């Protein structure tokens, strides 16, 4: 199977090379493995899943699909971490910019997912993609709940 997640992540990484990311192909394999039938990739980027600018070893691939947000990381020796955020779990989005890197915080019902070490020029693009995605998907959930 072709790894479409990897292609999207490489597009992002080539556009924003200062964003910190390691072992991208391995992380993308995990995200690709968890794509469901009839689920397609709308946008993908890479970031560190932490709040510490000095911690550069917790790279995650973040994928927006037509159904959810996927976060995936292949562990160094065995296993992996996988998180899915569905639109009904999404609360809010925050963007924070520093001198070189920025952060995206996705507030969900259960936790705040902190994504850091993102090249600051990428922040508006990521915010736009996530916000537009969530607004569109939340409208679908609202219509379903009204029925």
Secondary structure as a PSIPRED ss2 file (coil, helix, strand):
# PSIPRED VFORMAT (PSIPRED V4.0)

   1 X C   1.000  0.000  0.000
   2 X C   1.000  0.000  0.000
   3 X C   1.000  0.000  0.000
   4 X H   0.000  1.000  0.000
   5 X H   0.000  1.000  0.000
   6 X H   0.000  1.000  0.000
   7 X H   0.000  1.000  0.000
   8 X H   0.000  1.000  0.000
   9 X H   0.000  1.000  0.000
  10 X H   0.000  1.000  0.000
  11 X H   0.000  1.000  0.000
  12 X H   0.000  1.000  0.000
  13 X H   0.000  1.000  0.000
  14 X H   0.000  1.000  0.000
  15 X H   0.000  1.000  0.000
  16 X C   1.000  0.000  0.000
  17 X C   1.000  0.000  0.000
  18 X C   1.000  0.000  0.000
  19 X C   1.000  0.000  0.000
  20 X C   1.000  0.000  0.000
  21 X C   1.000  0.000  0.000
  22 X C   1.000  0.000  0.000
  23 X C   1.000  0.000  0.000
  24 X H   0.000  1.000  0.000
  25 X H   0.000  1.000  0.000
  26 X H   0.000  1.000  0.000
  27 X H   0.000  1.000  0.000
  28 X H   0.000  1.000  0.000
  29 X H   0.000  1.000  0.000
  30 X H   0.000  1.000  0.000
  31 X H   0.000  1.000  0.000
  32 X H   0.000  1.000  0.000
  33 X H   0.000  1.000  0.000
  34 X C   1.000  0.000  0.000
  35 X C   1.000  0.000  0.000
  36 X C   1.000  0.000  0.000
  37 X C   1.000  0.000  0.000
  38 X C   1.000  0.000  0.000
  39 X C   1.000  0.000  0.000
  40 X C   1.000  0.000  0.000
  41 X E   0.000  0.000  1.000
  42 X E   0.000  0.000  1.000
  43 X E   0.000  0.000  1.000
  44 X E   0.000  0.000  1.000
  45 X E   0.000  0.000  1.000
  46 X E   0.000  0.000  1.000
  47 X E   0.000  0.000  1.000
  48 X E   0.000  0.000  1.000
  49 X C   1.000  0.000  0.000
  50 X C   1.000  0.000  0.000
  51 X C   1.000  0.000  0.000
  52 X C   1.000  0.000  0.000
  53 X C   1.000  0.000  0.000
  54 X C   1.000  0.000  0.000
  55 X C   1.000  0.000  0.000
  56 X C   1.000  0.000  0.000
  57 X C   1.000  0.000  0.000
  58 X C   1.000  0.000  0.000
  59 X E   0.000  0.000  1.000
  60 X E   0.000  0.000  1.000
  61 X E   0.000  0.000  1.000
  62 X E   0.000  0.000  1.000
  63 X E   0.000  0.000  1.000
  64 X E   0.000  0.000  1.000
  65 X E   0.000  0.000  1.000
  66 X C   1.000  0.000  0.000
  67 X C   1.000  0.000  0.000
  68 X E   0.000  0.000  1.000
  69 X E   0.000  0.000  1.000
  70 X E   0.000  0.000  1.000
  71 X E   0.000  0.000  1.000
  72 X E   0.000  0.000  1.000
  73 X E   0.000  0.000  1.000
  74 X E   0.000  0.000  1.000
  75 X C   1.000  0.000  0.000
  76 X C   1.000  0.000  0.000
  77 X C   1.000  0.000  0.000
  78 X C   1.000  0.000  0.000
  79 X C   1.000  0.000  0.000
  80 X E   0.000  0.000  1.000
  81 X E   0.000  0.000  1.000
  82 X E   0.000  0.000  1.000
  83 X E   0.000  0.000  1.000
  84 X E   0.000  0.000  1.000
  85 X E   0.000  0.000  1.000
  86 X E   0.000  0.000  1.000
  87 X H   0.000  1.000  0.000
  88 X H   0.000  1.000  0.000
  89 X H   0.000  1.000  0.000
  90 X E   0.000  0.000  1.000
  91 X E   0.000  0.000  1.000
  92 X E   0.000  0.000  1.000
  93 X E   0.000  0.000  1.000
  94 X E   0.000  0.000  1.000
  95 X E   0.000  0.000  1.000
  96 X E   0.000  0.000  1.000
  97 X E   0.000  0.000  1.000
  98 X C   1.000  0.000  0.000
  99 X C   1.000  0.000  0.000
 100 X C   1.000  0.000  0.000
 101 X E   0.000  0.000  1.000
 102 X E   0.000  0.000  1.000
 103 X E   0.000  0.000  1.000
 104 X E   0.000  0.000  1.000
 105 X E   0.000  0.000  1.000
 106 X E   0.000  0.000  1.000
 107 X E   0.000  0.000  1.000
 108 X E   0.000  0.000  1.000
 109 X C   1.000  0.000  0.000
 110 X C   1.000  0.000  0.000
 111 X C   1.000  0.000  0.000
 112 X E   0.000  0.000  1.000
 113 X E   0.000  0.000  1.000
 114 X E   0.000  0.000  1.000
 115 X E   0.000  0.000  1.000
 116 X E   0.000  0.000  1.000
 117 X E   0.000  0.000  1.000
 118 X E   0.000  0.000  1.000
 119 X E   0.000  0.000  1.000
 120 X H   0.000  1.000  0.000
 121 X H   0.000  1.000  0.000
 122 X H   0.000  1.000  0.000
 123 X H   0.000  1.000  0.000
 124 X H   0.000  1.000  0.000
 125 X H   0.000  1.000  0.000
 126 X H   0.000  1.000  0.000
 127 X H   0.000  1.000  0.000
 128 X H   0.000  1.000  0.000
 129 X H   0.000  1.000  0.000
 130 X H   0.000  1.000  0.000
 131 X H   0.000  1.000  0.000
 132 X H   0.000  1.000  0.000
 133 X H   0.000  1.000  0.000
 134 X H   0.000  1.000  0.000
 135 X H   0.000  1.000  0.000
 136 X H   0.000  1.000  0.000
 137 X H   0.000  1.000  0.000
 138 X H   0.000  1.000  0.000
 139 X H   0.000  1.000  0.000
 140 X H   0.000  1.000  0.000
 141 X H   0.000  1.000  0.000
 142 X H   0.000  1.000  0.000
 143 X H   0.000  1.000  0.000
 144 X H   0.000  1.000  0.000
 145 X H   0.000  1.000  0.000
 146 X H   0.000  1.000  0.000
 147 X C   1.000  0.000  0.000
